């Protein structure tokens, strides 16, 4: 799977993003704006939440600067298999411990 990016992209596709708070709470006409950034791949997530009900009004994501795995013809199973393969390498285990 050499055409699929680096570890962080495989990790996010296989396991999910690691969302961290990115900006202070913002405001939109519809509600509170929460902005998160993935600690691995740098993708942004924007949630608009009703202050009155807590209901999620909208959610959007920034685009990555390269084609996603689906556009390259892979699915979630491919990404999980690749993640498991990469986790099994000595180099990757060293990187995890160093982080
Ligand atoms: Zn991510």
Boltz pocket constraint, residues with backbone or C-beta under 6 A from the ligand:
constraints:
  - pocket:
      binder: B
      contacts: [[A, 8], [A, 12], [A, 16], [A, 17], [A, 18], [A, 38], [A, 39], [A, 40], [A, 41], [A, 42], [A, 43]]
      max_distance: 6.0
